[in-house]
Amino acid sequence: MAKLKIAALQDDKPVKVNTELPAAVHRDLVAYAEALARQTGQAVDPGKLIAPMLARFMATDRAFSKRRHASQSPDASEG
């Protein structure tokens, strides 16, 4: 079985965000949590997967990364 992209959940101070998810997305989160529990041997709350999944998505989005880097560059304010 291939390793899952989300391997471990970090214990970090959370910021509370309330949102609604489509039922299909929630079912997939539950299935992912079950697969992760089988892989790690530890039960996982499906809601706790949302933050690391979003972080992974943003970290691997090249266009977002380029824009973020450009906006943080000291040269970005010069025009």
N, C-alpha and C positions, 0 to 999 in steps of 0.2 A: 504494500500500500504506500502511495506517495505521501510525503510529509505535507501537512496543511501549511498554508502561508502564515496563519496566525498560530504561533507555537506556544506562547505564554502570555499571560496578562500581567502587566506591571501594576504594582500597588502605588498609585499616585493620587494626589488630592483631586477629587473630581469636581466638575462644574455641572450643576443640575440643568438638564435640557429636557423639556417635554415635547414629544412629537408623536405623530400617528404614522404607522407603517401600513402598507398594503398587506393583506392577509398572506399573500404568497411570499412576501419578503420575510414576514415573521416565521412562517413555516420553514423557510430556508435557514433562518437563524437558529431555530430549534434543531434542525437536522445537523447544522454545522456544529452546534454545541454538543450534540450527541457524538458526532464523529471525533471531536476534540477530546471529549471525555474518554472515549475508547482509546485514543492515542496516548493520552497523558495519564489516565487512571484517576483523574480528578473531575468531579462534577463542575460544570460551567453554567452560569446563568446566561441565557442567550442575549439578554440586554447588555451584558458586559462585553460582548463581542463587537458592538457597534463602533465604539471609539477606536479600537485597534484596527478594525477594517477600514474605517475612514482615514485613519492616519496612514495606513499602508497604501490606500488608493492615492492619496495626495502625494505621498513620497515617490510613487512610481509614475505620476502624471508628468511627463516631460514638459509639456506646454506650461503647466502651472508652476513647475519648478523654475523654468526660465523666467517667467514673469515675476515670480517671487524674488528671485535673485536680482533681477534688474531693478525692482522697486527698492531693494535694500542696499543697492550699490551707491557709493558716494557720488558716482558720476551720473546717476539717474536724475538728480535735481538740476544738473547743468544742461543747458539746451542749446 
